[in-house]
C-alpha cells in the first residue's frame, strides 16, 4: 500500500475502523489478465490488480472474485465497475438509513462481501467503461474519491441529504449521487429504464438486466461440478439466510443455497481445521477466496510489504482475495507461493492436517507498487500473523476492543463444490 507522496503514518490514517483501506499508486496500465509471472502455486487466473481510493476494499475483493471465476471459466477478462456498485451501495445505505455514519459521525464506506454480492444479486454487474467512460482502462478511480467527498458534504446538516426525511427520498438521493458521480444522462436513463426512477425495481422484483454494458448473474457460468452441473454466478451468490445473526450495527448478509459461498468465521478454534481444509480445497481447485483480516502497520515488513507476527501497532479491518498459499508438506518440505504446482498427488498432500500453511498471498486493492517480486500488487500475510491473538477493534465498528485473531473470516464454497472445475 505504497503512496507516491504520502508517509506510512498518513497511509495508516486512511484505513480507519471500517472494513476498507485507501491508497494510490502508479497506474498499472490497461485492465486485463495478469502476467504469466503473476500466476501462483495454485494457478488461479486473475484480472489486473486495481487500486481503491476510498474504504470500499470489500467491493474490490467481491468483484475480483467474480472476475476471477469468470476468467477461469470463459477465458474472458472483464473490467467490472466498482464505481457502479459503490454508487448502489451509497444509495441503499442512505435510503435505508442503515449505517449511514461511522462512529466518528462521518460518512462511512466500509462493508462486507455479503453486501457486495447482495448488490450484484439485485442490480447485476456493469462494465467500468459503461458506467464511467473515462475510467474504462484505469486501475485507480478518481471518480469514486470525488464522489465520496461530495456525498459526505451532502450529508451535512443543512445540505441536500442533511435530514433523515431527505435521505428517505430515493429520487432526491439519486439526484445527489448522479451529481456526485458526474453521470451523464445516458447512464442515468439506462439505470432508470432498468430499475425505475427510485431504483426500486430490482432483479428480485422483475427487473431485466440490459444487454449492453451490463452482465446478468443468471447467465454467467462460473464453475462445473463433478455431477456436470454448470454453476451460475446467481447460484454461487445464493440468497440471504433469514436466520443470519444481525447486530445492532451490521448485517453481514450471510448466504444460503446448495451452491452458495458462505462466510466462515475463524474465531471458533473447533471449526478452524475444517475451514482451513475448505480453503485449501478451493485454492487448489483454482478458486480465490475473499478474506476479512487486520493489517497492522508496524507488522508490515518494508522490504516486500508482507505482514509478519506479532501483530503490532495501529491498523484496521480490510478485505482482500486469497490467491495462493505457502505450505509445509510432511515428507516433501515447503511449497513456496509463486511456484506453480501441477502434480495432483502433491496437491492432495497439501490437504493433510499435518500440512501447515506458512502464509497466504492476497490479491489486494492497494495498487501494484508493493508486494513480492514477480507478484507486485499482492500482499503476503504469514499464518502466524493471521492467527496471532491480540487486542483489536471490533469488526462491527462500535469501537469496542476485544481479544481476537488477525483473521476474522474467509468466504468459501460449500461441499457441493468439491471436485469442481473451471
C-alpha positions in Angstrom: 0.0 0.0 0.0 2.6 2.5 -1.1 1.8 6.0 -2.0 3.7 8.3 -4.3 3.8 11.3 -1.9 2.4 10.1 1.4 4.0 8.7 4.6 3.2 5.4 6.3 1.6 7.4 9.1 -0.7 9.2 6.6 -1.5 5.9 4.9 -2.5 4.2 8.2 -4.8 7.1 8.9 -6.7 6.3 5.7 -7.7 2.9 6.9 -9.9 3.9 9.8 -12.1 1.4 11.7 -14.1 0.2 8.7 -13.5 -2.8 6.5 -11.7 -0.9 3.9 -8.5 0.9 3.2 -7.4 3.5 0.7 -4.2 4.0 -1.2 -2.9 5.4 -4.5 0.0 4.3 -6.7 1.3 4.3 -10.2 -1.1 3.4 -13.0 -1.0 -0.3 -13.7 -2.0 0.3 -17.3 -5.0 -1.3 -19.1 -7.1 -3.7 -17.0 -6.9 -7.3 -18.2 -5.5 -10.6 -17.4 -2.4 -10.6 -15.2 1.0 -11.5 -16.5 2.0 -15.2 -16.5 4.7 -14.4 -13.9 1.8 -13.5 -11.5 0.4 -17.0 -11.6 1.0 -18.7 -8.3 1.3 -22.2 -6.8 -2.5 -22.6 -7.2 -2.5 -21.0 -10.7 -5.7 -19.0 -10.1 -6.5 -16.8 -13.1 -6.8 -13.2 -12.0 -7.5 -9.9 -13.7 -5.2 -7.0 -13.1 -4.8 -5.5 -9.6 -6.7 -2.3 -9.1 -6.3 0.4 -6.5 -9.0 1.7 -4.2 -9.3 5.4 -3.3 -11.9 5.1 -0.6 -12.8 2.5 2.1 -14.5 0.1 -0.3 -12.0 -2.8 -0.3 -14.9 -5.1 0.1 -16.2 -4.3 -3.3 -12.8 -4.7 -4.9 -12.5 -8.1 -3.3 -16.0 -9.1 -4.3 -15.6 -8.1 -8.0 -12.1 -9.6 -8.0 -13.8 -12.8 -7.0 -16.3 -12.5 -9.8 -13.8 -11.6 -12.4 -11.5 -14.5 -11.5 -14.3 -17.0 -11.6 -15.5 -15.7 -15.0 -12.0 -15.5 -16.4 -11.1 -19.1 -15.4 -14.3 -20.5 -16.8 -14.7 -18.4 -20.0 -11.2 -17.1 -20.8 -12.7 -13.6 -20.9 -11.1 -10.8 -18.8 -13.8 -8.5 -17.6 -13.3 -5.0 -16.2 -16.3 -4.8 -13.9 -17.3 -1.5 -12.3 -16.5 -1.0 -8.6 -17.9 2.5 -9.2 -21.3 1.2 -10.2 -21.5 -0.9 -7.0 -20.1 2.0 -4.9 -23.0 4.2 -6.2 -25.6 1.5 -5.4 -24.0 0.9 -2.0 -24.4 4.6 -1.2 -27.9 4.6 -2.5 -29.1 1.6 -0.5 -27.3 2.7 2.7 -28.6 6.3 2.6 -32.2 5.4 1.7 -32.4 2.6 4.2 -30.8 4.6 7.0 -28.5 1.6 7.8 -25.0 2.5 9.0 -25.0 5.9 7.2 -22.4 7.3 9.6 -19.5 5.7 11.3 -18.6 6.0 14.9 -16.9 9.3 14.2 -20.1 10.8 12.8 -18.8 10.8 9.2 -20.0 9.1 6.0 -18.7 5.6 6.0 -17.9 3.4 3.0 -16.9 0.1 4.7 -18.9 -3.2 4.5 -18.5 -6.9 3.7 -18.6 -9.4 0.9 -22.2 -10.3 1.7 -23.3 -6.7 0.9 -21.3 -6.8 -2.3 -22.9 -9.9 -3.7 -26.3 -8.7 -2.5 -25.9 -5.6 -4.7 -25.0 -7.8 -7.6 -28.0 -10.1 -6.9 -30.3 -7.1 -7.1 -28.7 -4.9 -9.8 -26.4 -7.1 -11.8 -23.0 -6.1 -12.9 -21.8 -3.2 -15.2 -18.6 -2.7 -17.2 -16.4 0.1 -15.8 -16.4 1.9 -19.2 -20.2 1.7 -19.4 -20.6 3.5 -16.0 -17.6 5.9 -16.1 -16.4 6.1 -19.7 -13.2 8.0 -18.8 -12.1 5.2 -16.4 -12.5 2.3 -18.8 -8.9 1.3 -18.7 -7.9 2.9 -15.4 -6.6 0.9 -12.4 -7.5 3.7 -10.0 -10.8 5.6 -9.7 -10.6 9.3 -9.2 -14.4 9.5 -9.7 -15.0 7.4 -6.6 -12.8 9.7 -4.5 -14.5 12.8 -5.7 -18.0 11.3 -5.3 -17.3 10.3 -1.7 -16.3 13.8 -0.8 -19.4 15.2 -2.4 -21.7 12.7 -0.6 -20.1 13.5 2.7 -20.8 17.2 2.1 -24.4 16.4 1.1 -25.0 14.6 4.4 -24.0 17.6 6.5 -26.8 19.4 8.4 -28.5 21.9 6.1 -27.3 20.2 2.9 -29.3 18.2 0.4 -29.3 15.0 2.4 -28.8 16.6 5.8 -32.1 15.2 7.3 -33.5 11.7 7.8 -36.5 12.7 5.7 -34.4 13.8 2.8 -32.4 10.6 3.0 -35.6 8.5 2.7 -36.5 10.1 -0.6 -34.9 7.8 -3.3 -35.3 10.4 -6.1 -33.6 13.1 -4.1 -30.8 10.6 -3.1 -30.3 9.6 -6.8 -30.1 13.3 -7.8 -27.3 13.8 -5.3 -25.5 10.6 -6.3 -25.8 11.3 -10.0 -24.2 14.7 -9.5 -21.5 13.3 -7.2 -20.5 10.6 -9.7 -20.9 13.1 -12.6 -23.0 10.6 -14.5 -24.2 11.6 -18.0 -27.9 11.4 -18.8 -27.4 8.4 -21.0 -26.2 6.4 -18.0 -28.8 7.6 -15.6 -31.5 7.0 -18.2 -30.4 3.4 -18.7 -30.5 2.8 -14.9 -33.9 4.3 -14.7 -35.2 2.2 -17.6 -33.9 -0.9 -15.9 -34.7 -0.3 -12.3 -37.1 2.7 -12.1 -36.6 6.3 -11.0 -36.3 5.1 -7.4 -34.2 2.1 -8.3 -36.9 0.0 -6.6 -37.5 -2.4 -9.4 -34.6 -4.8 -8.6 -34.0 -8.2 -10.1 -35.9 -9.8 -7.3 -38.9 -7.6 -8.3 -38.8 -8.3 -12.0 -36.0 -6.0 -13.4 -34.3 -7.2 -16.5 -30.6 -6.6 -16.9 -29.8 -4.6 -20.1 -27.9 -6.5 -22.8 -25.2 -3.9 -23.4 -22.7 -2.7 -20.9 -24.2 -5.0 -18.2 -23.8 -8.6 -17.1 -26.7 -10.8 -15.8 -25.5 -13.1 -13.0 -28.1 -15.7 -14.1 -26.2 -16.0 -17.4 -22.7 -16.2 -16.1 -21.3 -19.7 -15.7 -18.5 -19.8 -13.1 -17.8 -23.5 -12.5 -18.7 -27.0 -13.5 -19.4 -29.5 -10.7 -18.4 -33.2 -10.7 -22.1 -34.1 -11.5 -21.9 -31.9 -14.6 -24.0 -29.1 -13.2 -22.9 -25.6 -14.5 -23.0 -23.2 -11.6 -24.2 -19.7 -12.4 -23.0 -16.6 -10.5 -26.5 -16.3 -9.1 -26.2 -19.8 -7.6 -22.7 -19.1 -6.3 -24.1 -16.0 -4.6 -27.2 -17.8 -3.3 -29.9 -16.0 -1.3 -29.9 -14.2 2.1 -30.1 -16.5 5.0 -33.1 -15.4 7.1 -31.6 -17.0 10.2 -28.4 -15.0 9.9 -27.2 -13.1 13.0 -27.7 -9.3 12.7 -26.1 -7.0 15.2 -27.3 -3.5 16.1 -24.8 -2.0 13.7 -24.1 -4.6 11.0 -25.8 -7.2 8.8 -23.1 -9.3 7.1 -25.7 -10.8 4.8 -24.6 -14.4 5.1 -25.9 -16.6 2.2 -27.6 -19.9 1.8 -28.3 -22.3 -1.1 -26.9 -25.6 -2.4 -24.1 -23.8 -4.3 -23.7 -20.6 -2.3 -20.4 -19.4 -1.0 -20.5 -18.7 2.7 -18.7 -16.6 5.2 -16.8 -18.9 7.6 -15.7 -17.4 10.9 -12.2 -18.2 12.2 -12.9 -17.3 15.8 -14.1 -20.8 16.8 -11.0 -22.9 17.3 -13.1 -26.0 17.0 -14.2 -25.1 13.4 -10.8 -23.7 12.2 -9.4 -27.0 11.0 -12.5 -27.6 8.8 -12.3 -24.0 7.5 -8.6 -24.4 6.6 -9.3 -27.6 4.7 -12.1 -25.9 2.7 -9.8 -23.0 2.0 -7.0 -25.4 0.7 -9.5 -27.2 -1.5 -10.8 -24.0 -3.0 -7.4 -22.7 -3.8 -6.1 -26.0 -5.1 -9.1 -26.1 -7.5 -8.3 -22.6 -8.8 -10.9 -20.6 -6.9 -9.9 -17.5 -4.9 -11.5 -16.7 -1.5 -12.4 -13.3 0.0 -10.9 -12.8 3.4 -11.5 -10.3 6.3 -8.2 -9.5 8.0 -6.5 -6.9 10.1 -3.4 -5.1 8.6 -1.4 -3.6 11.5 1.2 -1.2 10.0 4.1 -1.8 12.4 3.9 -5.5 11.4 4.5 -4.7 7.8 7.9 -5.5 6.5 9.2 -2.6 4.4 11.3 -4.8 2.0 8.3 -6.6 0.5 5.2 -5.3 2.2 4.4 -8.6 3.9 2.8 -8.9 7.3 4.7 -10.8 9.9 3.9 -11.8 13.5 3.5 -10.4 16.1 0.6 -8.1 15.4 1.9 -4.6 16.4 0.7 -1.0 16.0 -2.5 0.6 14.7 -4.4 -0.7 11.7 -8.0 -1.5 10.7 -10.2 -4.2 9.1 -9.7 -4.9 5.5 -11.0 -7.3 2.8 -8.8 -8.9 0.2 -8.8 -12.0 -2.0 -6.8 -15.1 -1.1 -4.9 -16.0 -4.2 -2.2 -18.5 -3.1 -0.5 -20.0 -0.1 2.8 -21.3 1.1 2.7 -24.7 2.9 5.0 -27.2 4.6 4.1 -30.6 3.4 5.4 -33.5 5.6 7.8 -35.7 3.7 8.3 -33.1 1.0 9.0 -29.7 2.5 8.0 -26.2 1.7 5.9 -25.5 -1.4 6.5 -21.7 -1.8 3.9 -19.3 -3.0 4.6 -18.1 -6.5 5.8 -21.5 -7.8 3.1 -23.4 -9.7 2.4 -27.0 -8.5 0.8 -29.2 -11.1 1.3 -32.6 -9.6 -2.1 -33.8 -8.4 -0.6 -36.2 -5.9 1.5 -33.4 -4.3 -1.5 -31.1 -4.2 -3.5 -33.8 -2.5 -0.8 -34.0 0.2 -1.4 -30.3 1.0 -4.9 -31.3 2.3 -3.4 -33.4 5.1 -4.0 -31.9 8.6 -0.2 -32.1 9.2 0.5 -29.9 6.2 0.7 -26.5 7.7 0.1 -23.2 5.9 3.0 -20.8 6.3 1.5 -17.7 4.6 -1.4 -16.6 2.5 -0.8 -14.5 -0.7 -3.6 -11.9 -1.1 -4.7 -10.0 -4.2 -5.1 -6.6 -2.8 -6.7 -3.3 -3.8 -3.5 -1.3 -2.9 -2.1 -0.9 -6.4 0.9 -2.6 -7.9 3.9 -0.9 -6.3 4.2 -3.2 -3.3 4.4 -7.0 -2.8 6.8 -9.8 -3.5 8.9 -9.6 -6.7 7.0 -11.2 -9.6 3.7 -10.6 -7.9 3.5 -6.8 -7.4 0.1 -5.8 -6.1 -0.2 -8.9 -4.0 0.3 -9.0 -0.2 1.8 -11.9 1.8 0.4 -12.4 5.3 2.1 -15.1 7.4 -0.1 -17.6 9.1 1.5 -16.8 12.4 0.4 -13.2 11.9 -3.2 -14.0 10.8 -3.7 -16.4 13.8 -2.0 -14.1 16.3 -4.3 -13.2 19.2 -4.3 -9.5 20.1 -6.4 -6.6 21.4 -8.2 -5.3 18.4 -11.1 -3.1 17.3 -14.3 -5.0 17.0 -15.2 -5.6 13.3 -18.8 -4.3 13.8 -17.4 -0.7 14.0 -18.6 0.0 17.6 -15.1 0.8 18.7 -15.2 -1.9 21.3 -11.8 -3.6 22.0 -11.8 -7.3 22.1 -9.2 -10.1 22.0 -9.1 -11.9 18.7 -7.1 -13.1 15.7 -5.6 -11.2 12.8 -8.1 -13.1 10.5 -11.8 -12.8 11.1 -13.4 -14.8 8.3 -13.0 -16.3 4.8 -15.7 -16.8 2.2 -15.6 -20.3 1.0 -17.6 -22.7 -1.4 -19.8 -25.3 0.1 -19.2 -29.1 0.0 -21.1 -29.3 -3.3 -18.1 -27.6 -5.0 -15.7 -30.4 -4.0 -14.1 -31.5 -7.2 -15.5 -28.5 -9.2 -13.5 -27.4 -12.2 -13.4 -24.3 -14.4 
